[in-house]
């Protein structure tokens, strides 16, 4: 049954090269650290980069991931766990007009 649980979703707000951005990140864990968010954002923004030196090392710790993110222009990472999402058309009834 554990393998069937849907991933947890997190909204990550951050600055990328002086431009505010937001990204939804899915993770199997119930929390997402700033370092892991930084890793995912680096991969997102540099997935097609020819220089693999930009990609974080698999063993990089939290401090190294945040430093590397700053080098590529990712700063001010804020993480909010999304508790649930509403499917289109399922807005709670008190928002609906008779």
C-alpha positions as CSV (number, residue, x, y, z in Angstrom):
1,X,0.0,0.0,0.0
2,X,2.9,2.4,0.6
3,X,3.9,2.3,-3.0
4,X,0.5,3.6,-4.1
5,X,0.6,6.9,-2.1
6,X,0.6,10.0,-4.3
7,X,3.6,12.2,-4.1
8,X,3.5,15.3,-1.8
9,X,3.4,18.6,-3.6
10,X,5.3,21.7,-2.6
11,X,5.2,25.3,-4.0
12,X,8.6,26.7,-4.2
13,X,9.0,30.5,-4.6
14,X,12.4,31.8,-5.5
15,X,14.3,34.4,-7.3
16,X,16.0,33.3,-10.6
17,X,18.4,35.9,-12.0
18,X,16.5,38.8,-10.3
19,X,13.1,37.5,-11.5
20,X,10.6,36.1,-9.0
21,X,9.5,32.6,-10.0
22,X,7.4,29.7,-8.6
23,X,7.6,26.0,-9.3
24,X,5.5,23.1,-8.1
25,X,7.8,20.2,-7.0
26,X,6.6,16.7,-6.2
27,X,8.4,14.6,-3.6
28,X,7.9,11.2,-1.9
29,X,8.9,12.6,1.4
30,X,6.5,14.7,3.6
31,X,9.0,17.6,3.7
32,X,11.3,19.3,1.2
33,X,14.5,20.9,2.4
34,X,15.9,24.1,0.9
35,X,18.9,22.1,-0.4
36,X,16.7,19.5,-2.2
37,X,14.6,22.3,-3.6
38,X,17.8,24.0,-4.8
39,X,18.9,20.8,-6.4
40,X,15.6,20.4,-8.3
41,X,15.7,24.1,-9.4
42,X,19.3,23.9,-10.6
43,X,18.3,20.8,-12.6
44,X,15.2,22.5,-13.9
45,X,17.0,25.6,-15.1
46,X,20.1,23.8,-16.4
47,X,18.7,20.5,-17.7
48,X,19.8,21.3,-21.3
49,X,23.1,23.0,-20.3
50,X,26.1,21.6,-22.2
51,X,28.3,22.2,-19.2
52,X,27.7,19.3,-16.7
53,X,29.8,21.2,-14.1
54,X,26.6,23.3,-13.3
55,X,24.7,20.2,-12.2
56,X,25.0,19.4,-8.5
57,X,27.1,16.4,-7.3
58,X,24.9,13.6,-6.0
59,X,26.7,13.7,-2.6
60,X,26.5,17.5,-2.2
61,X,25.3,18.6,1.2
62,X,22.6,21.3,2.0
63,X,25.2,24.1,2.2
64,X,26.9,23.2,-1.0
65,X,23.6,22.9,-2.9
66,X,22.5,26.4,-1.7
67,X,25.9,27.9,-2.6
68,X,25.7,26.3,-6.1
69,X,22.2,27.5,-6.6
70,X,23.3,31.1,-5.8
71,X,26.1,30.8,-8.3
72,X,23.6,30.1,-11.1
73,X,21.3,32.8,-9.9
74,X,18.8,31.0,-7.7
75,X,18.2,32.8,-4.3
76,X,15.5,33.4,-1.7
77,X,14.0,29.9,-1.8
78,X,10.7,29.6,0.1
79,X,8.9,26.3,0.4
80,X,5.2,25.8,1.1
81,X,3.7,22.3,1.3
82,X,0.4,22.1,-0.6
83,X,-2.0,20.3,1.7
84,X,-4.6,19.5,-1.0
85,X,-5.7,20.6,-4.4
86,X,-9.2,21.3,-5.7
87,X,-10.1,19.6,-8.9
88,X,-11.8,22.0,-11.4
89,X,-15.5,22.3,-10.5
90,X,-15.1,21.1,-6.9
91,X,-15.0,24.5,-5.2
92,X,-16.6,24.2,-1.7
93,X,-20.3,25.1,-1.8
94,X,-20.1,28.2,0.3
95,X,-18.3,29.9,-2.7
96,X,-21.1,28.9,-5.1
97,X,-24.0,31.2,-5.9
98,X,-27.6,29.7,-5.8
